[in-house]
């Protein structure tokens, strides 16, 4: 029997945008949990903390130019 994967602890709001590091982040959700999406007011990026931690995206892969 395989263990059930634990969901990451995302109970608190992010303190800064993971892309531009601006502290101006907001959410439209009334309840902050792992399904909440966050938007940076400075750069306009939108993300979900749980998905950002578990999936590769254009920001955490090898850079094209080294």
Residue pairs with C-beta under 8 A, 6 or more apart in sequence:
7 34
7 50
8 34
8 49
8 50
8 53
8 54
10 33
10 34
10 36
10 49
10 50
11 32
11 33
12 32
13 25
13 27
13 32
13 38
14 25
14 38
14 49
15 23
15 25
16 22
16 23
16 25
17 23
17 24
17 25
17 40
17 42
17 43
17 45
18 47
18 52
18 59
19 40
19 43
19 45
19 47
19 59
20 40
20 42
20 43
20 45
22 40
22 41
22 42
22 43
24 40
24 41
24 42
25 38
25 39
25 40
25 41
26 38
26 39
26 41
27 36
27 37
27 38
27 39
28 37
28 39
29 35
29 36
29 37
34 48
34 49
34 50
35 48
35 50
36 48
36 49
37 46
37 47
37 48
38 46
38 47
38 48
38 49
39 45
39 46
40 46
